[in-house]
Amino acid sequence: MIVADTIILSDVHLGSEVSRASAALRMLKSASFNRLILLGDIFCDLNFRRLKKEHWQFLGYIRKLSNPKRDIEIVWVEGNHDRGLSDVMSHLVGIRVYQEYVWEYCGLRHLAIHGHQFDRFVSRNRVVSTFLSGVHLAMQKFAFGKRRIVGFFERFDTRWLRLSTKVATGALAHGRFKGVQRVFCGHTHQALSLERDGIEYYNTGSWTQESATYVAIDLEGVRVCEYRDPGEDSLGNEVQPEIGEDFEDLLTEQDF
């Protein structure tokens, strides 16, 4: 069982064939937390007819958690895929939607922002980006369970347009401007943790791949965890610290 002050997950892509909404729901039900941050791209798009039973069950549980009697803070940060859902979500689930969210914990300022704001391709080519995202999710559906192909697409997720580097660079700069010590993003589908000049950066990964990840924050710090279904090793296997090593050389080339 995961016990944390804050759980952050992103990129569930409800409505997509590769959404692991049921696994995300099992993780939340197995965890104890005071704050839940849904860090964008919870939906694949605005077509609710694509939502399956398990997708509605996930949304239903979020709505249940938002009941004031539970005393759990639920925060929804808008991503590029669920852009424009603020009014719908406020009505459907009963929680407020933010563009970015800042809070304090253990004397440190934390910032949650989806990360597409730092992806110039998405911001400048919204239609093309939406089309390519749809193609990629369809290819993931074809590849799901085929480890060699899945591995290729997981590398494609992070290396195409050097997304992980671009988002991390932009997020660190934005965090410095905001005067925070920790920044959390999604968008790239690549779990990542690193630190630059006193600012910690974490990416929550996604729930559309075999490796489903999320972030847990407690008194001991921040953990990027991999969810394992019951019967596997653990419900909260911590991702190894070296997860960010592949990006060290790229980040040092960037101007923050």
C-alpha positions in Angstrom: 0.0 0.0 0.0 1.3 3.5 -0.9 1.0 6.1 1.8 1.9 9.7 0.7 0.8 13.3 1.2 0.4 13.8 -2.5 -0.1 11.4 -5.5 0.4 12.8 -9.0 -0.5 11.0 -12.2 -0.9 12.1 -15.8 -1.6 11.0 -19.3 -4.3 8.4 -18.7 -5.8 9.2 -22.1 -9.4 8.1 -21.3 -11.1 7.2 -24.6 -7.9 5.6 -26.0 -7.7 1.9 -26.6 -4.4 1.8 -24.8 -5.6 3.7 -21.7 -4.8 1.7 -18.5 -7.6 3.3 -16.6 -8.4 0.2 -14.7 -4.8 -0.1 -13.4 -4.8 3.6 -12.5 -8.0 3.0 -10.5 -6.5 0.0 -8.7 -3.5 2.1 -7.8 -5.6 4.9 -6.3 -7.8 2.5 -4.4 -4.7 0.9 -2.9 -3.1 4.2 -1.8 -3.7 6.6 1.1 -3.1 10.3 0.3 -4.2 13.8 1.3 -3.9 15.4 -2.2 -4.4 14.0 -5.7 -3.1 15.9 -8.7 -4.3 14.8 -12.2 -1.6 16.4 -14.2 -3.2 16.7 -17.7 -4.2 14.6 -20.6 -6.6 12.5 -18.5 -8.7 12.4 -21.6 -7.5 11.5 -25.1 -9.9 14.0 -26.7 -13.3 15.5 -26.2 -15.3 12.6 -27.7 -17.0 11.1 -24.7 -18.5 8.3 -26.8 -15.1 6.6 -26.9 -15.1 6.2 -23.1 -15.4 2.6 -22.0 -16.9 1.2 -18.8 -13.6 1.2 -17.0 -13.0 4.8 -18.1 -16.3 6.0 -16.5 -15.4 3.9 -13.4 -12.2 5.9 -13.1 -14.0 9.2 -13.4 -16.6 8.0 -10.9 -14.0 7.3 -8.3 -12.4 10.7 -8.8 -15.8 12.2 -8.2 -16.2 10.1 -5.1 -12.8 11.2 -3.8 -13.8 14.9 -4.3 -16.6 14.6 -1.8 -15.7 17.1 1.0 -16.4 14.4 3.6 -13.3 12.6 2.5 -11.1 15.6 3.2 -8.9 14.9 0.1 -7.8 17.8 -2.1 -8.3 16.9 -5.8 -6.6 19.1 -8.4 -7.0 18.8 -12.1 -4.3 20.5 -14.3 -5.3 20.9 -17.9 -3.2 19.2 -20.6 -3.2 19.7 -24.4 -5.5 16.7 -25.0 -8.2 17.8 -22.5 -7.9 21.5 -23.4 -11.3 23.2 -23.0 -12.7 20.7 -20.5 -12.7 23.1 -17.5 -16.4 23.7 -17.5 -17.3 20.1 -18.3 -15.0 18.7 -15.5 -16.3 21.2 -13.0 -19.8 19.9 -13.7 -19.1 16.2 -14.3 -16.6 15.4 -11.6 -17.0 18.4 -9.3 -13.4 19.7 -9.2 -11.7 22.8 -10.4 -9.4 22.7 -13.4 -6.1 24.7 -13.4 -3.6 25.7 -16.0 -0.9 25.3 -13.4 -1.0 24.7 -9.7 1.3 25.8 -6.9 1.3 24.5 -3.3 3.6 24.3 -0.3 4.7 21.2 1.6 7.4 20.8 4.1 8.6 24.4 3.6 9.1 23.9 -0.2 7.1 25.4 -3.0 5.8 22.9 -5.6 4.6 23.6 -9.1 2.4 21.2 -11.3 2.1 22.1 -15.0 1.3 19.6 -17.8 4.3 20.5 -19.9 2.9 21.0 -23.4 3.5 24.7 -22.9 7.2 23.9 -23.3 6.7 21.8 -26.5 6.9 24.3 -29.4 5.7 21.8 -31.9 2.4 21.2 -30.0 1.9 24.9 -29.4 2.6 25.9 -33.0 1.0 23.0 -34.8 -2.0 22.0 -32.8 -3.9 20.2 -35.6 -0.9 18.3 -36.9 0.1 17.4 -33.4 -3.4 16.0 -32.6 -3.3 13.9 -35.7 0.2 12.5 -35.0 -0.8 11.8 -31.4 -3.8 9.8 -32.7 -1.6 7.8 -35.1 0.9 7.1 -32.3 -1.8 5.9 -29.9 -3.2 3.6 -32.6 0.2 2.2 -33.2 0.6 1.6 -29.5 -2.6 -0.4 -29.6 -1.2 -2.6 -32.3 2.2 -3.0 -30.4 0.8 -3.5 -26.9 2.2 -6.7 -25.5 4.8 -7.1 -28.2 7.9 -6.2 -26.1 10.3 -5.3 -28.9 7.8 -3.1 -30.7 6.6 -1.5 -27.5 10.2 -0.7 -26.6 10.6 1.0 -29.9 7.6 3.2 -29.4 8.5 4.0 -25.8 11.9 5.3 -27.1 10.0 7.1 -29.9 7.9 8.8 -27.3 10.9 10.5 -25.7 13.3 11.0 -28.5 10.9 12.4 -31.2 11.5 16.1 -31.2 13.7 15.6 -28.1 10.5 16.1 -26.1 11.8 15.1 -22.7 14.7 17.5 -22.9 12.6 20.4 -24.2 9.9 20.0 -21.5 12.5 19.6 -18.7 14.4 22.6 -19.9 11.3 24.8 -20.1 9.9 23.5 -16.8 13.1 24.2 -14.9 13.2 27.8 -16.4 9.5 28.3 -15.5 10.1 26.9 -12.0 12.9 29.4 -11.5 10.7 32.2 -12.6 8.0 31.1 -10.2 10.4 30.7 -7.3 9.6 27.1 -6.6 11.9 24.3 -5.6 10.1 21.4 -7.3 8.4 21.2 -10.7 6.2 18.3 -11.9 5.2 17.7 -15.6 3.6 15.0 -17.7 3.1 15.2 -21.5 6.2 13.3 -22.6 5.1 9.8 -21.4 8.6 9.4 -20.0 9.1 9.1 -16.2 12.1 11.2 -15.3 13.8 12.8 -12.3 16.7 15.3 -12.2 17.9 18.4 -10.4 19.4 21.6 -11.7 20.7 24.6 -9.7 18.6 23.8 -6.7 15.4 23.0 -8.6 14.1 19.4 -8.7 12.2 18.3 -11.9 10.0 15.2 -12.1 8.0 13.8 -14.9 5.1 11.5 -14.0 5.2 9.3 -17.1 1.9 7.9 -18.4 -0.8 5.2 -18.2 -0.8 4.1 -21.8 2.3 1.9 -21.8 3.3 -1.3 -20.1 5.3 0.7 -17.7 2.7 2.8 -15.8 4.3 5.4 -13.5 3.2 8.1 -11.0 4.8 10.4 -8.4 4.4 10.1 -4.6 5.4 12.9 -2.3 5.9 12.4 1.4 8.1 13.6 4.3 11.0 11.6 2.9 10.9 13.4 -0.5 9.6 12.6 -4.0 9.4 9.1 -5.5 8.7 8.2 -9.1 7.0 4.9 -8.8 6.0 2.2 -11.3 2.7 0.5 -10.8 2.6 -3.3 -10.8 -0.6 -5.2 -11.0 -1.5 -7.5 -8.0 0.6 -10.6 -8.2 3.6 -8.8 -9.6 6.5 -7.5 -7.5 4.9 -4.5 -5.9 2.2 -1.8 -6.1 4.8 0.9 -5.7 8.1 0.0 -7.1 10.3 3.0 -7.1 11.9 3.9 -10.4 15.7 3.8 -10.2 17.4 7.2 -9.8 19.4 6.7 -13.0 16.2 7.2 -14.9 17.5 10.7 -15.8 21.0 9.8 -16.9 20.2 9.5 -20.6 19.3 13.2 -20.5 22.2 14.5 -18.6 24.3 15.4 -21.6 21.4 17.0 -23.4 20.3 19.2 -20.5 23.8 20.5 -20.0 23.7 21.9 -23.6 20.5 23.9 -22.9 20.4 27.5 -21.7 18.0 27.8 -18.8 
